């Protein structure tokens, strides 16, 4: 468990608002990026992030230090993100995502300064993110938590409130589908 998070939560529970500001500052990027990877556009991810931190503030007393604070925070983030994604999917129809910005390049890693390498890297990122977007929502969410957020299988199971076996199956099927979808990309890179 992260002692810093536990201390911040204790201070928030004692009424120190500056501790909540620290907690938000510490986790705002990871909440935003996790949400973005699920909902697929910046505006919705921003809205979800706001809802997440409002919920955290209102329900901070319900967090129990048995599990890491990050797991609790990610569970809230995933729940709001999935609600948002489902609402958008119903509105647009499950197959129509014309205005969706999924697959957009997120500047979360350094790339070469050479223009051709920058373009190639952005194109590859776009194709990978598009393939991830095509995964069923449960597989995509498990994959994102496991590989983008770096959670262990047990932590993903805790966040998604399912068994470790279910997480392993979802991640396995996600990887298999991604491998199939990205087969052409691998030929391109060779």
C-alpha positions as CSV (number, residue, x, y, z in Angstrom):
1,X,0.0,0.0,0.0
2,X,1.2,3.5,-0.8
3,X,1.8,5.2,2.6
4,X,1.6,8.6,1.0
5,X,-1.9,7.9,-0.3
6,X,-3.0,6.5,3.1
7,X,-1.6,9.6,4.9
8,X,-3.3,12.0,2.5
9,X,-6.6,10.1,2.9
10,X,-6.3,10.2,6.6
11,X,-5.7,14.0,6.5
12,X,-8.7,14.5,4.2
13,X,-10.9,12.5,6.6
14,X,-9.7,14.8,9.3
15,X,-10.9,17.8,7.3
16,X,-7.7,19.1,5.7
17,X,-8.6,20.3,2.2
18,X,-5.0,20.8,1.1
19,X,-4.5,17.1,1.4
20,X,-7.3,16.6,-1.2
21,X,-5.6,19.0,-3.5
22,X,-2.3,16.9,-3.2
23,X,-4.2,13.7,-3.8
24,X,-5.8,15.2,-7.0
25,X,-2.5,16.5,-8.2
26,X,-0.8,13.2,-7.6
27,X,-3.5,11.1,-9.5
28,X,-5.1,13.4,-12.0
29,X,-3.0,12.4,-15.0
30,X,-3.4,8.7,-14.4
31,X,-7.2,9.1,-14.0
32,X,-7.4,11.2,-17.1
33,X,-5.4,8.8,-19.3
34,X,-7.2,5.7,-18.0
35,X,-10.5,7.4,-18.7
36,X,-9.4,8.6,-22.1
37,X,-8.3,5.1,-23.1
38,X,-11.8,3.8,-22.3
39,X,-14.1,6.6,-23.4
40,X,-12.0,7.7,-26.4
41,X,-12.1,11.4,-26.4
42,X,-10.6,14.2,-24.4
43,X,-13.8,16.1,-23.5
44,X,-15.5,13.0,-22.0
45,X,-12.3,12.0,-20.3
46,X,-12.1,15.4,-18.7
47,X,-15.7,15.2,-17.6
48,X,-15.2,11.7,-16.2
49,X,-12.1,12.9,-14.3
50,X,-14.1,15.6,-12.7
51,X,-16.8,13.2,-11.7
52,X,-14.2,10.8,-10.3
53,X,-12.6,13.3,-8.0
54,X,-16.0,14.6,-6.8
55,X,-17.0,11.1,-6.0
56,X,-13.7,10.5,-4.2
57,X,-14.2,13.6,-2.1
58,X,-17.8,12.7,-1.2
59,X,-17.0,9.1,-0.5
60,X,-13.5,9.3,1.0
61,X,-14.8,7.8,4.3
62,X,-15.8,4.6,2.5
63,X,-12.2,3.8,1.4
64,X,-10.8,1.0,3.6
65,X,-7.0,0.7,3.8
66,X,-7.3,-3.1,3.1
67,X,-6.6,-2.5,-0.6
68,X,-4.4,0.2,-2.2
69,X,-6.0,3.6,-2.6
70,X,-5.1,3.4,-6.3
71,X,-7.3,0.3,-6.8
72,X,-10.3,2.1,-5.3
73,X,-9.6,5.2,-7.4
74,X,-9.2,3.1,-10.6
75,X,-12.5,1.2,-9.8
76,X,-14.3,4.5,-9.6
77,X,-12.6,5.8,-12.8
78,X,-13.4,2.6,-14.7
79,X,-17.1,2.7,-13.6
80,X,-17.6,6.3,-14.6
81,X,-15.7,5.7,-17.9
82,X,-17.8,2.7,-18.8
83,X,-21.0,4.5,-18.0
84,X,-19.9,7.4,-20.3
85,X,-18.8,5.0,-23.0
86,X,-22.1,3.1,-22.9
87,X,-24.1,6.3,-23.0
88,X,-22.1,7.5,-26.0
89,X,-22.4,4.1,-27.7
90,X,-26.2,4.1,-27.3
91,X,-26.4,7.6,-28.6
92,X,-24.3,6.9,-31.6
93,X,-25.2,3.3,-32.2
94,X,-22.6,0.6,-31.3
95,X,-21.1,0.6,-34.8
96,X,-21.1,4.3,-35.6
97,X,-18.3,6.3,-34.0
98,X,-17.8,9.0,-36.6
99,X,-16.9,11.7,-34.1
100,X,-14.9,9.5,-31.8
101,X,-11.3,10.5,-31.4
102,X,-10.0,7.1,-30.2
103,X,-6.7,6.3,-31.7
104,X,-5.6,9.9,-31.3
105,X,-2.0,10.2,-30.5
106,X,-1.4,10.8,-26.8
107,X,1.9,12.4,-26.0
108,X,2.8,10.1,-23.1
109,X,6.1,9.0,-24.4
110,X,9.2,10.5,-26.0
111,X,9.7,10.0,-29.7
112,X,12.6,10.8,-32.0
113,X,12.9,14.4,-33.3
114,X,13.4,13.2,-36.9
115,X,10.2,14.1,-38.9
116,X,9.9,10.7,-40.6
117,X,10.3,8.9,-37.3
118,X,7.7,11.1,-35.6
119,X,5.2,10.5,-38.4
120,X,5.9,6.7,-38.4
121,X,5.6,6.6,-34.6
122,X,2.3,8.5,-34.7
123,X,0.9,6.3,-37.4
124,X,1.9,3.2,-35.5
125,X,0.3,4.6,-32.3
126,X,-2.8,5.4,-34.2
127,X,-3.1,1.9,-35.6
128,X,-2.5,0.3,-32.2
129,X,-5.0,2.5,-30.4
130,X,-7.5,1.8,-33.2
131,X,-7.0,-1.9,-32.7
132,X,-7.5,-1.6,-28.9
133,X,-10.7,0.5,-29.6
134,X,-12.1,-2.5,-31.6
135,X,-11.8,-4.8,-28.6
136,X,-15.0,-5.7,-26.6
137,X,-15.3,-3.3,-23.7
138,X,-14.4,-5.8,-21.0
139,X,-11.3,-7.0,-22.9
140,X,-10.2,-3.5,-23.6
141,X,-10.6,-2.4,-20.0
142,X,-8.7,-5.4,-18.6
143,X,-5.9,-4.9,-21.2
144,X,-5.6,-1.1,-20.5
145,X,-5.4,-1.7,-16.8
146,X,-2.9,-4.5,-17.2
147,X,-0.6,-3.0,-19.8
148,X,-1.1,0.8,-19.9
149,X,-1.6,1.2,-16.1
150,X,0.8,-1.6,-15.2
151,X,-1.5,-3.2,-12.6
152,X,-1.0,-6.8,-11.6
153,X,-3.7,-9.4,-12.5
154,X,-4.9,-9.4,-8.8
155,X,-5.2,-5.6,-8.8
156,X,-7.1,-5.6,-12.1
157,X,-9.5,-8.2,-10.6
158,X,-9.9,-5.9,-7.6
159,X,-10.6,-2.9,-9.8
160,X,-13.1,-4.7,-12.0
161,X,-14.6,-6.7,-9.2
162,X,-14.2,-10.0,-10.9
163,X,-12.0,-13.1,-10.5
164,X,-8.4,-13.3,-11.5
165,X,-9.3,-16.0,-14.0
166,X,-11.8,-13.7,-15.7
167,X,-9.1,-11.0,-16.0
168,X,-6.6,-13.5,-17.4
169,X,-9.1,-14.7,-19.9
170,X,-10.0,-11.2,-21.0
171,X,-6.4,-10.1,-21.3
172,X,-5.6,-13.3,-23.2
173,X,-8.4,-12.8,-25.7
174,X,-7.5,-9.1,-26.1
175,X,-3.9,-10.0,-26.9
176,X,-5.0,-12.6,-29.4
177,X,-7.4,-10.2,-31.1
178,X,-4.8,-7.4,-31.1
179,X,-2.2,-9.8,-32.6
180,X,-4.7,-10.7,-35.4
181,X,-5.6,-7.1,-36.1
182,X,-2.0,-5.9,-36.0
183,X,-0.6,-8.7,-38.2
184,X,-0.4,-6.3,-41.2
185,X,1.4,-3.7,-39.0
186,X,4.1,-6.3,-38.1
187,X,4.6,-7.0,-41.8
188,X,5.0,-3.3,-42.4
189,X,7.6,-2.9,-39.7
190,X,9.8,-5.8,-41.0
